[in-house]
Amino acid sequence: FDQSWRMLSGIERDALARLSVFHGGFSAEAARAIARAPLPVLGALADKSLLRKDGARIFLHPLVQQLAALRLTDGAAEAATHDAHASYFHRLLAQLTSTVSSGERTALQMIDIEFDNCRRAWTWSIEHDQTDALARSAVTLTEYCDSRGRFEEGLGLMRAALEAPVAHDHPKLRALLLSKAAHLEYRLGRYADAEA
């Protein structure tokens, strides 16, 4: 990897380091928006076997992802990239709210594909006190987990936010998260926990 890294141009190095924020693959559109990696750069990285294309999805091998993440050492660049990643996927979830609630297959499949990235965005927002983003995404994530029978996963996401300072400092967000957690407890048949 070190040898490959030295052979990359500065733009390719920067793009590869930023692409390490993705989990479970990404689209070319997301790469451009979040990692500022245009198609020619993605193509060059793929030609050098650092990216793998599978249909419309692009993947980093887990080891390449881990090593590339270590190269994202500038604190400001790292934070900006993670912020861009979280914003992108929270925006995606917000756009899909009504279609996921109605059970539209295309919307559910889109979240199926991007669920790892959505979970990563959720975690980043918890850690960085992004209350608006969490409030916008809580409904969609709950509806998605409900539709897909991923009740425990959804409950885990809500609990992670509820246990963090972000929920304790913002009563409206806490109330929303509690209501979503209660819904998922109910769907799991744990009625006393849901009521509590």
Disulfide bonds with the S-S distance in Angstrom:
none
